[in-house]
Structure formats: structure tokens, C-alpha cells
Amino acid sequence: MSITRLIWLLAVGGVACVLVEVIYFVITPNAPIPGWYAGFALIVGAVMVLGAHLLRFLIGRDENFYGRETIETPDEGKIL
Amino acid sequence: MSAFASLPLLPLPALLLVVGGLLIFAFPSRLRPALLIALPLAGLLWLWLLPEGQTSLTLMGFDLTPFRLDPLSRLFASVFFIAACLGAVFAWQMRDPLQQSAAALYAGSAIGAALSGDLLTFFFFWEATSLSSFVLVCARRSEMAWHTGLRYLWVQLLSGLLLLAGLSWMVGATGSLSFNAMQINSPGAWLIFLSFGIKAAFPLFHTWLKDAYPASTITGTVFLSAFTTKLAIYALARGFPATEFLIYIGAVMALFPLFYTMIENDLRRVLAYSLNDQLGFMVVGIGIGTPLALNGAAAHAFCHVLYKALLFMSIGAVMFRTGTAKASELGGLYKCMPYTMMFYFVGAVSIASFPLFSGFVSKSLILSAAHYEHYWGIWLILTFASAGVLFYAAFRIPYYTFFNRDAGWKVKEAPNSMLAAMGLTAALCLLLGIFPQTFYALLPYDMNYHPYDFPHIITSLQLVLFAALAFALLIAWRLFPPALRQLNLDSDWFYRTLPPRIAARVRRAGIGAMMQRLHAVREGAITAALSLRRRSAYLSQTIYPAGAMAFWIAVLLALAMIFTYA
């Protein structure tokens, strides 16, 4: 599946969810505001990505920053 | 049968694992994996045959409660038994007797601590978990594992010493060793709180977690993920419920590791940060302290042991086949390891609180408790963290491991024993999510809570779908942080880098000048000692309480640790 098709699929699914919530909001008193969580999820994504780039810029270092002790020997990862 | 159903003097179901762990060397290597599975199963069965209650004995003038079984201790002991059993199934192919023994001892000690009713018994088991888990951290027997293990041991022993200092202070002040809810209004209580906080990976004390777990073996990490931190959560729930301070600590814990999970290259380190993040939810629940919140913390700890074990198992299986857990080196494994990927996704949607999975029914309790108690800011932070979990657990890790580019791996699917362990754990994650009321009946406090109402389900679905949409857009626009071979600094920088730098600077300053300074310091010390001698209350004539002595030992240990790395 291409990324464009995936984006369309998720967008359609997400909008369908919001529409259901709008209907629920209309027929139910004291229902949560429709679409709040949808917007919030998008904001969280943006904040996390911005934060991650900033953090990497500030604290990202070379893999061997702490010296030899951080280097894995070949096939060390396969040890059960 | 009735002998097994009467309350024992000691926490025998836990000691079953401890003794089994010590004797495991005597068994042939083919029998050991089966024994490692049978022991926790037998222990779990025994635990559930026992009635609630406690046993007491007097030892050297102290009234001890070596065994206490109530809903909270039963819940934690049960999940520890289950985790030990699932870990043993996952480790079926492992033939290292030292690791097998350490795993059984570690699980047994954690269960013993959860079942102990006094601080002294708790301390012994607490320390036993430190020593046995140290063996698991070092089990790779490489230079990296050894260095990491030593750092881990220092931190764990510091926690133990603080606990010893705190309990000595408490027994001096109150004359009681009972382990019940405490107020943080004395140095003793503060020391105990700090001790629990170190093992619960409070901010700034958390680096042992992300340092040690990725350094262990594939099976070792699965065991490590289950016990130490959840035992600390049990200890906080037992000792410091409704301590408001914890709410804010938990909120910080839930938030800051999220950003590390987005840039870490080692996927097991990502999961370690994720563990830290989920502990934050539990700590918030304990801090709020209402029955709903405490149930939420206990329930989330229970579910977390399972889905985190599942995530570590899946990445462990990938490591077993490829030899690496570096996101920058993986990709395209969905073709070779489809079942591992499927089980990974069960763990991922569980941690992401997707309806019908375990995380949904436990995290909802904590979020609802924050909502009901009007902690709006905390609720918003926890909701942010819930959405943030999706980005690394449900999207980033599987994207870089199973999809993304084809990294050229032509490997076999995980061994059957690993698949069986993952399958069983995944089934438990689903069962807890599908039958929440059965699970809620096991929780320490009575409550009437229904997680599956329409607004809750529809908002959860929205959160998942729009977070997935955001991720897909970020990938398509090439804005998502790529997986890079790099190291990210954390607060361990202070004790891993600063002391060597200071030592190097001192060396550069010249030995002669340093000797002159040392001479001056010595002269000053002698003068001070002579002036002290003239006082009537001379040092050697003063009686110091055991708590104070233990505290200063802890300080000395910390100094020794700093100078070791210098």
C-alpha cells in the first residue's frame, strides 16, 4: 500500500469518526465536543516531532561518546 | 491440600522460586527450562489457595510480619508469577544456568517483597532483587554489559541503603517496622520515599533504566522489565498513597521520556524510556490516591507487566534473528517475521490504549480519576502522553523494524518457544481488554466503572486514527526524525562524564600543586580535630542513631561511586 493511499484511508476513517461524534453531540446533552481528540492528536504529533528535532539538536552525540564500553561486539545481540 | 491452604509463617510461594533458583544448578540442563516454567506456575496456584491474612513472629526484639496476603499484594504477586512463567517460556532455548538461576531468584525476591508485611523483610527481598537482577544485566559477559552492570548495581545498592537508613530511622522513632501507609513528615519517611523513587525511576534517577535494560541479554531484558520498577510501584502504593507530590512527579515521568523515544536508535532503549513513561501514569494514580486512582495504578501495573514483556519479547525475537535492535539497521522484516510483527502490534495497541486491549481498561481508570478529582492540567498531560505513546509504540518502532526500506534481512521467523510465549502474552492482553469486569474484581478496592461507553470508544478511535494520519503525513513530508546511529545525552552524563573530566583537570593542574593543596587540607583537618578534642562532647563519646549512620554510609557510597568513575 502506498503512503498516499494510507493517508487517504486514515483521513476518511478519522473524518467518519468525527461525523459519528457530531451526530452523538446533536442527540445527547452534555456530550463531549466533537473533534477535540482529532485535533489534539494532530497537535501532539506536531509537538512531538518538533520536540524530537530540538532534542536531537541539543543532546545528540556520536555513538561512541562514552568510549569503548558502549560498543557492542559482533553477534553480541544474539545472546539469549 | 489443606496444608497448602493454611497461612504459612514465611512467604513460601515466593521462597519456592528462590530455593528453586538456588538448586537449579543441580538439575540436568534439559530439565532446567521446564523447572523454570513449573516453579512459578506452582507458586501461583499455591498463592491462590491461600486465604487473606498475615503471620507474625518476634525476632531479636522486633515484631515482624514476614507474610501478608491482601488484595494489593496478591495482585502484584500474581502478575509477578505470570511474568516469571511467560519469561521462562520465552527463554526455553536459553541454556545459561547462571541466568536461569538469577531469573528465578529475581522473580522469587520480587514476589517475596510484595508478600512481606514489614519493612525489614521487605528490605531483604528488595536487596535480593538488586543482586539477582545485576547478574541478568551482566549476563552478556561483555565489556559493555559489565560496565553497565556496575553502574546499575551502584544505583540499586544506593536505593537499598536509603531504605535501610529510612527503616532504621522509622524504627527508632516509632518502634514499629510495619509496612503501611506513611506520611512524608520525617527524615526516615523521606529516605524510604527516595529509595522507592530510585527504583521507580523518578526523573533524574531514571537513567539506570535506559542504561541497563538494553545492555542485558534478549531473555534477561524480558525478566528485567517485569519486576524492579513494578515492585517500586507496589511499594509506593503501599507506603505513600495519596501523596500529592507524586502526582507532579508522575506527570513529568509521563511526559519527558516521550521525546527520547522519538530519537533513540536502540529499540530496546526506546522501550525502556517507554517503560519510564508508563510508570508515570501509575505514579500519578498513586498520588491522586482515591480508590479509583489506586485501582488504576495497580491495574495499569498489572497490564503493563504483560504488554511491556510482549514488546520486549518481540524486539528480542528480532534481535535473536538479526543480532541487532538498532532502528537504523532494521527494516522490511514483515516478510520474514510476520507472527512476531503481529504479536508486536498486540503489545503496541495495548500500550496505546486501543479498545479491547489491556491498556485501555487500565489507563482509563487513571485518566478518569484525574478527571473526577479536577486535576485538569494533569489530565491534559496524561492525554498528551497517551497520544504520544501511539507515535513511538504503534508507529515508529514497527515502521523502522518491519516496514520502511528493505534492509536486506533474509531471516527465519522466531523460534516456536518464543512465538508461544508471545502468543500467550498477547492472549492475556486481549482477555484483560475484553473482560474488564473480571479483571476489576481482582483489584484492591471496590468500584463501579465501565470503560466501554460510546464517547470513550469514539474518542479513543479518533485519537488513534488522527495520530496515525499525523504520522503518515510526517513520513510523507519527510519531517519525521530519521533513525540515526547516535547517542543521546541524559542525566547520566553527570556521573559518567563529569567526574572523569574533573579528574583530568586535576591531573593537568599538576601533581605538585595538588600535593600542596592536599597538605594544606590535611593541616586544616588536624587543627580542626584538635579544637574538637577540647570540647566535652567529643565525637567518640556521642551515640549516633542507626538511621543517621546508614544515611552517612549512603552518602559515602555515593561519593565512592563518583570517584570510581573518576
Interface residues (C-beta under 8 A of the other chain):
Chain A: I3 T4 L6 I7 L10 A11 G13 G14 C17 V18 V20 E21 Y24 A31 P32 G35 W36 Y37 A38 G39 F40 A41 L42 V44 G45 A46 V47 M48 V49 G51 A52 H53 L55 R56 I59 G60 R61 D62 E63 N64 F65 Y66 R68 E69 T70 I71 E72 T73 P74 D75 E76 G77 K78 I79 L80
Chain B: A91 Q93 M94 R95 D96 A139 R140 S142 E143 M144 H147 T148 T217 I218 T219 L258 F259 Y260 M262 I263 M319 F320 T322 G323 T324 A325 T383 F384 A387 G388 L390 F391 F454 P455 I458 T459 S460 L461 Q462 L463 V464 L465 F466 A467 A468 L469 A470 F471 A472 L473 L474 I475 A476 L479 F480 P481 L484 R485 Q486 L487 N488 L489 D490 R496 T497
